[in-house]
Amino acid sequence: MTQVLPERFQGLFREHYPTVLRRLNYLVGDRAIAEDLAQEVFLRLYRSPPDDLGVVGPWLHRVSTRVVYDYTRKKSAQKKLETNEFAIGIPDGNEPSSELHVLKRYERETVKHVLQQLSERDRQVLLLRYSGYSYTEIAEIVQVNPKIVGTMLNRALSRFERKYHDEEARADEG
């Protein structure tokens, strides 16, 4: 299918736009940028939709993730270019201290490491929930009964916390 019929597209847009916008806003942290990225996601849906419009929710999830990756990559490259062009080596006082930077990087790496230790399912439900997805949306993506999503999340969070504390204890010993 090369294009979605305008009426069908409008229905899909109304149904999925709030979810896509909420996820993008969570990921980029700026509502205006999230709205621009959401526009890009739905433009991609209009131009080249999935063959089965019944699975448009997970399709939009994947596309929005790719759009955020593209945006982040572009922003990073732009920042690197600006830094290279205008770097003079004098801190302006607005930058976080190097200690804070190191601590944040350590925490980020620890969280990534712990997430990698979890099962794929635990990792997926935690990331979806903390990306702003509802229990119903998570159930649809993971393909489980919506009634068990809360239990799945609680168990996944417990496993994450246990492994995170183990990592911290190991770091304190070393």
C-alpha positions in Angstrom: 0.0 0.0 0.0 1.7 3.2 -1.1 -0.5 5.7 0.8 -3.1 5.5 3.6 -6.5 6.9 2.6 -7.0 10.4 4.0 -10.0 9.3 6.1 -8.2 6.3 7.5 -5.1 8.3 8.2 -7.1 10.9 10.1 -8.6 8.2 12.3 -5.2 6.7 13.0 -3.8 10.1 13.7 -6.5 11.0 16.2 -6.2 7.6 17.9 -2.4 7.3 18.1 -1.1 10.9 18.2 -1.4 11.4 22.0 0.6 8.2 22.7 3.3 9.0 20.2 3.6 12.6 21.4 3.8 11.5 25.0 6.5 9.0 24.3 8.5 11.5 22.2 8.2 14.2 24.8 9.5 11.8 27.4 12.4 10.8 25.3 13.5 14.3 24.1 12.3 16.3 27.1 11.0 19.2 25.0 7.3 19.5 23.9 8.0 21.6 20.8 10.7 19.2 19.5 8.4 16.2 20.4 5.6 17.8 18.3 8.0 18.2 15.3 9.1 14.6 15.7 5.6 13.4 16.0 4.8 15.2 12.7 7.7 13.3 11.1 6.4 10.0 12.4 2.9 10.5 11.0 4.3 11.8 7.7 6.2 8.5 7.4 2.9 6.6 8.2 1.1 8.5 5.5 3.8 8.0 2.9 4.7 4.4 3.6 2.3 2.7 6.0 2.7 -0.9 7.2 1.0 -3.6 5.1 -1.3 -4.5 8.0 -2.9 -1.4 9.6 -4.0 -3.5 12.5 -0.5 -3.4 13.9 0.0 0.3 13.4 0.6 0.8 17.2 3.9 -1.2 17.4 4.8 0.1 13.9 4.5 3.7 15.3 6.6 2.7 18.3 9.4 1.5 16.1 9.3 4.5 13.8 9.2 7.0 16.7 12.2 5.3 18.2 14.1 5.6 14.9 13.0 9.3 14.6 14.4 10.0 18.1 17.7 8.2 17.2 18.0 10.2 14.0 17.2 13.5 15.9 19.7 12.7 18.7 22.4 11.7 16.2 21.9 14.9 14.2 21.9 17.0 17.4 25.0 15.3 18.7 26.8 15.9 15.4 25.7 19.6 15.4 26.9 20.1 18.9 30.2 18.5 18.1 30.6 20.8 15.1 29.8 23.9 17.2 32.2 22.8 19.9 35.0 22.2 17.4 34.3 25.6 15.7 34.0 27.7 18.9 35.9 25.9 21.6 38.3 28.1 23.4 38.9 25.9 26.4 37.5 28.3 29.1 34.5 27.1 31.1 31.7 29.6 31.3 30.3 28.5 34.7 27.1 27.0 33.2 28.6 23.6 32.6 28.2 20.9 35.2 31.2 20.1 37.3 33.4 17.2 36.1 32.5 15.3 39.2 28.8 15.5 38.5 29.4 14.5 34.9 31.4 11.5 36.0 28.7 10.5 38.5 25.9 10.8 36.0 27.8 8.8 33.4 28.6 6.1 36.0 24.9 5.9 37.0 23.8 5.7 33.3 26.3 3.0 32.6 25.2 1.1 35.7 21.5 1.3 34.7 22.4 0.1 31.2 24.4 -2.8 32.6 21.7 -3.9 34.9 19.0 -3.6 32.2 21.2 -5.9 30.0 21.2 -8.5 32.8 17.4 -8.6 32.8 15.3 -10.8 30.6 14.2 -9.3 27.3 10.6 -9.2 28.6 11.5 -7.5 31.9 13.6 -4.9 30.0 10.9 -4.3 27.5 8.1 -3.7 30.0 10.2 -1.4 32.2 11.3 0.7 29.2 7.8 0.9 27.8 6.4 2.0 31.2 9.1 4.6 31.8 8.5 5.8 28.3 5.0 6.8 29.2 3.0 3.8 27.9 -0.2 2.8 29.6 -0.8 -0.8 30.9 -3.1 -1.4 28.0 -0.6 -0.2 25.4 2.1 -2.3 27.1 -0.2 -5.4 27.0 -0.8 -4.8 23.3 2.9 -4.5 22.4 4.1 -7.4 24.6 1.0 -9.4 23.6 -0.3 -10.3 27.1 -3.5 -9.9 29.0 -3.7 -6.3 30.3 -4.6 -7.6 33.7 -1.2 -9.1 34.3 0.9 -6.0 33.2 1.0 -4.6 36.7 2.3 -7.8 38.1 4.9 -8.1 35.3 6.0 -4.5 36.0 6.3 -5.1 39.8 8.3 -8.2 39.3 10.6 -6.7 36.7 11.2 -3.6 38.9 12.0 -5.8 41.9 14.5 -7.8 39.8 16.0 -4.5 38.5 16.3 -3.0 42.0 17.9 -6.2 43.3 20.5 -6.3 40.5 21.1 -2.5 40.8 21.9 -2.8 44.5 24.1 -5.8 43.8 26.1 -3.7 41.3 26.4 -0.8 43.8 27.6 -3.2 46.5 30.2 -4.6 44.1 31.4 -1.1 43.1 31.7 -0.2 46.8 33.8 -3.3 47.5 36.1 -2.6 44.5 
